[in-house]
Amino acid sequence: MKRSENSENTSPAERIVRCPQCGGDSRWSPENPYRPFCSQRCKLIDLGAWASESYRIPAQAPADDPDAGNAGDGGNGISPAGGSPAA
């Protein structure tokens, strides 16, 4: 098999990808311990965002959810303060 002309400086398992943190070029290869990030700095910034819960999916109850109006009682009729349900 003949290798393409533009792949002289990269191995078959290596390619250039975009760093998800800064958008710069990052080598996707076993020699880059920070992949998919370009540097330790970008990797740690992303880790910090996860640790501070900056990456979240907003949770909203569906409109047809019968427990949506009773979020505090868990659907069992018991109030959060431990009181008894209305009879």
N, C-alpha and C positions, 0 to 999 in steps of 0.2 A: 504494500500500500504506500502511496505517495502522500506525504504531508503537504499541506497547503503552504504557500510562501509566507503568509502573515503569522504563522504559528511557530516560527523559528525560536522565539524567546520564551515560549510557554510549553509546558509538558502537556500531554493529552488529558491529564486529570486536572489541569489548572485552567481557570478562566477568570476574566475580570467581571465583577459584579458591582452593583451600586451599594454602598454602605447604607444600611437603613437609618442610621442616625444622622450623618452629615451629608449624605448624597455623593460623597467622593468615590473614587475608584478603590476597590478592594479585591485582593487576589483570593479566589476560592481554591485553596490548595492545602494539603496537609502541612505545608511550611508556615501557614498563617494561623497561629493559635487563637486568633480573635475572630475568625470567620463566623458569620458573614460580615462582621465589622472590620473597619480598616485599621483600628488601633485599640489599645487597651482603654484609652480615654473614652472612645465612643461606646465600647462595651460596658464600661462602668456607668456612663450616663444612662444607658438603657436599663441597666440593672437597678439603678436608683429610681427610675420612673416606675418600674414594676414594684419595687419595695414601698414606694410612697402611694401606691395604688392610683397612679396617674392614668394607667391603661385600664379602663373599665367599660363594660357594656352596660348601658343604662337599663335597669329593670323596670318594666311597667307591666302590671297585671292586664291580661286581655279583658276587653269590655264584657265578654260573656262569662267571665270567671265568677262563680257564685261567692267565693271567698274574698273577692276584691274589696267589698265594703266592710268586711270583718277581719282586717289584717291583724288586729291585736289578739284575737282569740284563737287563731290557728284553726278555725273551723270546728272546734269542739264545744262551743257554747260557754266556755269558761273565760272570764275576763282576765286581762293581764295582771290585775291586782290580786287575784286569787279569790274574788267574790263569786257568788253563785249566779247562775244564769237566771234571767227573768222567767218566771213561770207563767 
